[in-house]
Amino acid sequence: MVTFYLSWLANMPVHTEQSTIHCDGPDAWRKTARLNLYNGTDNIKVVASRSIISKGGASAPQATIEELKAAIEEAHKIGKKTMAHSEGLIATKNAIEAGVDAIVHGTYTDEECAEMMVANNVILQPTNYVLKAIAFYGKDELSEWSLKANMAWEDRKRNFKMYLNKGVKVSFGSDAGVSYLRQGDNAKELETFVELGMSNMDAIVAATKTSAEDIGIDNITGTIENGKMADIILIDGDPLQDIGVLGKEDKIKMVMKEGEIVITR
């Protein structure tokens, strides 16, 4: 559930009323978080910055630390996780200082920012593939976006390895559903993890164990062990040798969800 308004969407052909809420000032952010939590949301996502594809002021902070903290505090009071859309250095540091649990995107940051994430146990959802895809496939249809995405992708080639070297926890968030990344093609994100320096095994751990921790369900899933749900897939291939096999539908021979087989091939 995205709680706070993505104002950079104002330049995009979408309707935001059903997915986001305008807030201004800490009291409004706190009230909106409470409303969403009352209505049963599992996670509060705050918008700390504009977007790399915004027209003017791209990646500029969009909320104060006090505003971010107000919403995050309300979620934490009842044990709910929080994450922040953040695509700029100052905004990312603001979100970390406000106590957020995860950073979504995390472009244009630095070593100090990564160290802050480690010190505060903040997880990164890098959404690498969407940058690469828009940069490559959007050259004709979305030329302005493509140029900006290409700059961010070049930055990501640098800072993803830096995140890994600093010990930042990485989870699997793909931004699927946006341009050039369909729902169901999420596994392309794992390929970028490996491309940018992560081992195949660490990429699998990011998509399972760390992702479960990221959204607060690691007590019931994310690893195969006694007392947890049997969420298992059977692959015809070895993802430790070829991470791309996880994105090939014909290679996924069985899917078990909560102990029940839901797909067999």
C-alpha positions as CSV (number, residue, x, y, z in Angstrom):
1,M,0.0,0.0,0.0
2,V,1.5,3.3,-1.1
3,T,0.4,5.8,1.5
4,F,1.8,9.1,0.4
5,Y,1.4,10.8,-2.9
6,L,3.8,10.2,-5.8
7,S,3.7,13.7,-7.1
8,W,6.0,13.0,-9.9
9,L,3.2,10.9,-11.4
10,A,1.5,14.2,-12.2
11,N,3.4,14.1,-15.5
12,M,2.4,10.6,-16.3
13,P,-0.9,9.3,-17.9
14,V,-2.2,7.5,-14.8
15,H,-4.8,8.1,-12.1
16,T,-3.4,8.1,-8.6
17,E,-6.5,8.6,-6.4
18,Q,-6.9,4.9,-5.7
19,S,-3.2,4.2,-4.9
20,T,-1.9,7.2,-3.1
21,I,-3.0,9.9,-0.7
22,H,-1.9,13.6,-0.6
23,C,-0.3,14.5,2.7
24,D,1.3,17.8,4.0
25,G,2.9,18.1,7.4
26,P,3.7,15.5,10.0
27,D,0.1,15.4,11.5
28,A,-1.4,14.6,8.0
29,W,1.2,11.9,7.4
30,R,0.5,10.4,10.8
31,K,-3.3,10.5,10.3
32,T,-3.0,8.9,6.9
33,A,-0.8,6.1,8.2
34,R,-3.3,5.4,11.0
35,L,-6.1,5.3,8.5
36,N,-4.4,2.8,6.3
37,L,-3.3,0.7,9.2
38,Y,-6.9,0.7,10.6
39,N,-8.1,-0.5,7.2
40,G,-5.7,-3.4,7.4
41,T,-2.7,-2.6,5.2
42,D,0.3,-4.8,5.8
43,N,3.0,-2.3,5.0
44,I,3.4,1.5,4.9
45,K,5.3,2.8,1.9
46,V,6.3,6.4,2.1
47,V,7.5,8.5,-0.8
48,A,10.8,10.2,0.2
49,S,11.8,11.6,-3.2
50,R,10.7,12.4,-6.7
51,S,11.7,10.1,-9.5
52,I,14.7,9.9,-11.8
53,I,12.2,10.3,-14.6
54,S,10.5,13.4,-13.1
55,K,10.4,16.6,-15.1
56,G,12.5,19.0,-13.1
57,G,13.9,18.4,-9.7
58,A,14.4,14.7,-10.3
59,S,15.4,12.8,-7.2
60,A,14.7,15.8,-5.0
61,P,13.5,15.1,-1.5
62,Q,9.7,15.1,-1.3
63,A,9.2,14.8,2.5
64,T,10.8,16.1,5.6
65,I,12.4,13.8,8.2
66,E,9.6,14.7,10.6
67,E,6.9,13.8,8.0
68,L,8.5,10.5,7.2
69,K,9.0,9.7,10.9
70,A,5.4,10.4,11.8
71,A,4.1,7.7,9.4
72,I,6.9,5.2,10.2
73,E,6.3,5.5,13.9
74,E,2.6,4.6,13.5
75,A,3.4,1.5,11.5
76,H,6.1,0.4,14.0
77,K,3.7,0.9,16.9
78,I,1.7,-2.1,15.7
79,G,4.6,-4.2,14.3
80,K,4.2,-3.3,10.6
81,K,7.1,-2.9,8.3
82,T,7.8,0.3,6.3
83,M,9.6,1.1,3.1
84,A,10.5,4.3,1.2
85,H,10.5,5.1,-2.5
86,S,13.8,7.0,-2.7
87,E,15.9,7.9,-5.7
88,G,18.3,10.5,-4.4
89,L,21.0,10.8,-1.8
90,I,19.4,13.3,0.6
91,A,16.0,11.6,0.4
92,T,17.5,8.2,1.2
93,K,19.4,9.5,4.1
94,N,16.3,11.3,5.4
95,A,14.3,8.0,5.2
96,I,17.0,6.1,7.0
97,E,17.2,8.7,9.8
98,A,13.4,8.6,10.1
99,G,13.6,4.9,10.9
100,V,12.4,3.2,7.6
101,D,12.9,-0.6,7.3
102,A,13.6,-0.7,3.5
103,I,14.7,1.6,0.7
104,V,13.1,1.0,-2.7
105,H,15.4,2.0,-5.7
106,G,18.2,3.6,-3.8
107,T,19.8,5.3,-6.8
108,Y,22.4,8.1,-6.7
109,T,23.7,7.3,-3.2
110,D,27.2,7.1,-1.6
111,E,29.2,5.0,0.8
112,E,28.1,6.9,3.8
113,C,24.5,6.1,2.8
114,A,25.3,2.4,2.5
115,E,27.0,2.5,5.9
116,M,23.9,4.1,7.4
117,M,21.8,1.3,6.0
118,V,24.0,-1.3,7.5
119,A,24.1,0.4,10.9
120,N,20.3,0.7,11.0
121,N,19.5,-2.7,9.4
122,V,17.8,-1.2,6.4
123,I,17.2,-3.5,3.5
124,L,17.6,-2.4,-0.2
125,Q,15.1,-3.2,-2.9
126,P,17.2,-2.1,-5.9
127,T,14.8,-2.6,-8.8
128,N,17.8,-2.9,-11.2
129,Y,16.1,-4.4,-14.3
130,V,13.6,-1.7,-14.8
131,L,16.4,0.9,-15.2
132,K,18.2,-1.3,-17.7
133,A,15.0,-2.1,-19.6
134,I,13.8,1.5,-20.0
135,A,17.3,2.6,-20.9
136,F,17.5,-0.1,-23.7
137,Y,14.0,-0.6,-24.9
138,G,12.7,3.0,-24.4
139,K,15.0,4.7,-26.8
140,D,12.3,5.3,-29.4
141,E,9.0,5.4,-27.5
142,L,10.3,7.0,-24.3
143,S,13.4,8.8,-25.4
144,E,13.5,11.2,-22.5
145,W,12.9,8.5,-19.9
146,S,15.5,6.3,-21.6
147,L,18.2,8.9,-21.3
148,K,17.5,9.4,-17.6
149,A,17.2,5.6,-17.0
150,N,20.5,5.0,-18.8
151,M,22.3,7.5,-16.4
152,A,20.7,5.8,-13.4
153,W,21.7,2.3,-14.8
154,E,25.3,3.5,-15.2
155,D,25.2,4.7,-11.6
156,R,23.7,1.4,-10.5
157,K,26.5,-0.5,-12.0
158,R,28.8,1.4,-9.6
159,N,26.7,1.6,-6.5
160,F,25.3,-2.0,-6.5
161,K,28.7,-3.4,-6.0
162,M,29.4,-0.8,-3.4
163,Y,26.2,-1.8,-1.5
164,L,27.4,-5.5,-1.6
165,N,30.9,-4.6,-0.4
166,K,29.5,-2.6,2.5
167,G,27.2,-5.5,3.6
168,V,23.8,-4.0,2.8
169,K,21.1,-6.5,2.8
170,V,19.4,-6.8,-0.6
171,S,15.9,-8.1,-1.3
172,F,13.9,-8.9,-4.4
173,G,11.7,-6.0,-5.6
174,S,11.3,-5.6,-9.3
175,D,8.9,-2.8,-10.0
176,A,7.1,-5.2,-12.3
177,G,4.1,-3.6,-14.1
178,V,6.0,-0.5,-15.3
179,S,7.4,0.1,-18.7
180,Y,9.1,-3.0,-20.3
181,L,8.8,-5.2,-17.3
182,R,5.6,-7.3,-17.3
183,Q,4.2,-9.1,-14.3
184,G,5.6,-12.6,-14.4
185,D,9.0,-11.4,-15.8
186,N,10.2,-10.6,-12.3
187,A,13.1,-13.1,-12.4
188,K,14.9,-10.8,-14.8
189,E,15.8,-8.8,-11.7
190,L,17.8,-11.7,-10.3
191,E,19.8,-11.8,-13.5
192,T,20.8,-8.2,-12.9
193,F,21.9,-9.1,-9.3
194,V,24.4,-11.6,-10.8
195,E,25.4,-9.4,-13.6
196,L,26.3,-6.6,-11.2
197,G,28.4,-8.8,-8.9
198,M,26.2,-10.9,-6.6
199,S,26.7,-14.7,-6.4
200,N,24.0,-16.9,-7.7
201,M,23.4,-18.3,-4.2
202,D,23.2,-14.8,-2.7
203,A,20.7,-13.8,-5.4
204,I,18.5,-16.7,-4.4
205,V,18.8,-15.8,-0.7
206,A,17.9,-12.2,-1.5
207,A,14.7,-13.5,-3.3
208,T,13.7,-15.8,-0.5
209,K,15.1,-15.3,3.0
210,T,15.8,-11.6,2.8
211,S,12.6,-10.7,1.0
212,A,10.6,-12.5,3.6
213,E,12.4,-10.5,6.3
214,D,11.8,-7.3,4.3
215,I,8.0,-7.6,4.5
216,G,7.9,-9.1,8.0
217,I,6.9,-12.7,7.2
218,D,10.2,-14.4,7.8
219,N,8.7,-16.2,10.8
220,I,6.5,-18.3,8.4
221,T,8.3,-18.4,5.1
222,G,11.5,-17.5,3.2
223,T,13.5,-20.6,4.3
224,I,12.8,-24.3,4.3
225,E,12.7,-25.4,7.9
226,N,10.5,-27.0,10.5
227,G,7.5,-24.8,11.5
228,K,7.4,-22.7,8.3
229,M,5.2,-23.0,5.3
230,A,6.3,-25.3,2.5
231,D,6.7,-22.7,-0.3
232,I,8.9,-24.6,-2.8
233,I,9.5,-24.7,-6.5
234,L,11.1,-27.6,-8.5
235,I,13.4,-26.5,-11.3
236,D,14.7,-28.4,-14.3
237,G,18.1,-26.9,-14.2
238,D,20.7,-25.5,-11.8
239,P,20.2,-21.9,-10.8
240,L,23.6,-21.9,-9.1
241,Q,25.1,-22.3,-12.6
242,D,22.4,-20.3,-14.6
243,I,20.3,-17.9,-12.6
244,G,18.2,-17.2,-15.7
245,V,16.6,-20.7,-15.4
246,L,14.4,-19.3,-12.7
247,G,12.7,-17.1,-15.3
248,K,11.9,-19.8,-17.8
249,E,8.4,-21.0,-17.3
250,D,9.0,-24.4,-19.0
251,K,11.8,-25.1,-16.6
252,I,9.5,-24.6,-13.5
253,K,8.1,-28.1,-13.1
254,M,6.3,-27.8,-9.8
255,V,5.1,-25.0,-7.5
256,M,4.1,-25.8,-3.9
257,K,2.4,-23.1,-1.9
258,E,1.8,-23.5,1.8
259,G,2.3,-27.3,1.4
260,E,-0.2,-27.6,-1.5
261,I,1.0,-28.3,-5.1
262,V,-0.6,-25.7,-7.3
263,I,1.3,-26.2,-10.5
264,T,2.8,-29.3,-12.1
265,R,4.3,-29.6,-15.6
